[in-house]
Amino acid sequence: MMAHLPDETDVLVVGAGPTGLLLSNLLGSMGVGTTLVDRNGTTVREPRAVSIDDESLRALQAAGLADTLAAITVKGYGSLYLGPDGRRFAEVKPHVKEYGFDKRNAFEQPVFEATLREALERHPHVASCFGVELEGFSQNSDYVFAEISSGTQTRQLRARYMVAADGGRSMVRKALDIPLEGSTFQEPWLIVDLQSTRNRCFHTEVFCDPRRSAITLPGPGGIRRYEFKLNPGESTEEAEQESFARRLLTEIGPDGEEPIRRQKVYTFHARVAARWRQGRIFLAGDAAHLTPPFAGQGMNSGLRDAHNLAWKLDEALHMAHPDALLDSYEAERKPHAWSMIELALRMGKIMMPASVQRGRLIRAGFRALGLYGPARDYFAQMKYKPKPKFSAGLIRPAPNVLGAAAIGRMIPQPVVTTLDRQQVLLDTLLPDTPVVLVFSETPDRWVDPKIQAQLQALGCAVIGLTPEWINPVFAGFQMIRDHSRFFSQRPFSECLDKALLLRRDRYVAAIEPVQSIAGLIPMITRLTEPSANRQKQPPVNAAELRLKAI
């Protein structure tokens, strides 16, 4: 095991859960020398997270894994909300693929993690080592020094940066004395994972019953999960008896006799770390935030962390003064993580009505909203979910400017039409660099060879995007048409005849009128180091470096 550890690395990732695995895959695709360690002998074998959203799939697309993950997910399921009498009073069935993927998708975490681990083999600059534990660490202004052990063997590893993705009980967070802010739920829930199901419902079923709230979620391959809220006086020991689960399963569906794969009680948390960065060390995933499960955003928030942090670490390795870049990780991700926790808490109030009367009021309210089309669409299409948007961080706000509402937002990912009439998702054409996206009926009119050369010298690509009613024409740079019409909707419709500066994670950093594209150059220099100025040292090749025994 220890023989696979290099003696130095650009980035040390501690923890091989979904966050650590995606981060390592993203860094590997960027050519960053990465070492991933986990104290467990392998990736998880038991089901945990069961739902992955469109934003997470877009992050996996950035790691070159979209097609691979498509093969192991059930796409596009929704939620049905049922009252105590079993009648449906609300439903969520989103079909709009704003970011290129279905908003809700089912998967098995063991299969997911095994797939991400196998994908690491694509990258010669990534070393992964399981059954290895981080015993301690220190840091100075240039490096992190980590003590790694396996059995009686101990090694020291030197890294430029370290990311702790080591879970809710993070050893790194505790060693850094970073407190968690927030609360712990007092309502324990019983999770029952079945190996097979007789329930043929394609969607999640949410039983909003004050006597006992429950949820049943579909999975791939004919499996299903049930979650039951425990009532006062019901102990963990009692709830984890098979007979207890059998009784509850029988009460809400046809699966009372199906084989049980796992049965466990959880107490949920709504907490966020007070700091996400200390020197050259970062927290990510559950080490940084703990989210109640009611919105299915716990794991997905961690995958967003990985997508936000990976490119910043890559850029920081080449910058003389990267602090502002690295500080933006917490400034951007922490508020959004809190918004997902708040969403989960709000949804929990719907799922767990405190009384019979409150449950009646909730159901009556949803039925009344269902009579009004826009309100019904707001709920059914999951428009209540907070959009990925930053109000601070690595962006340049432009108040009182038409189109300014797009700044700090993740751009949509439409199907676009190319000059040769191919139709593909937008991100497949975007390089892993900053991009100036010129959104106009005539992008070629506004980008002359001189400004194009300036932008390219700064490490920034140029792409022209026409609205859906205009065919693109040949130019000295890529030209595409918005086939899906997502840029015809607010706030991006207000960006017509604007140049949008896209970061490597597809967020809008700044906008300028097409007549003044050069005005983006100062912001571009904050996002990336021009290739000509990058340090000449090659990334660490983890396959070649091996740590010698002390």
Secondary structure, DSSP 8 states (H G I E B T S, - for coil): -GGG--SEEEEEEE--SHHHHHHHHHHHHTT--EEEEESSSSS--S----EEEHHHHHHHHHTT-HHHHHTT-EE---EEEE-TTS-EEEEE-----TTSS-SEEE--HHHHHHHHHHHGGG-TTEEEEES-EEEEEEE-SS-EEEEEEETTEEEEEEEEEEEE---TT-HHHHHTT--EEEEE-S--EEEEEESS-----SSEEEE--TT--EEEEE-GGG-EEEEEE--TT--HHHHTSHHHHHHHHHHHSS-TTS-EEEEEEE--EEEEES-SEETTEEE-GGGTEE--GGGS-HHHHHHHHHHHHHHHHHHHTT-S--HHHHHHHHHHHHHHHHHHHHHHHHHHHHHS-SSHHHHHHHHHHHHHHTTSHHHHHHHHTTTTS---B-SSSS----TTSTTGGGTTBB----EEEETTS-EEEGGGGS-SS-EEEEESS-HHHH--HHHHHHHHHTT-EEEEEE-TTS-----SSEEEEETT-GGGSTTGGGGTTEEEEE-TTSBEEEEEEGGGGGGGHHHHHHH---GGGS-------TTT------
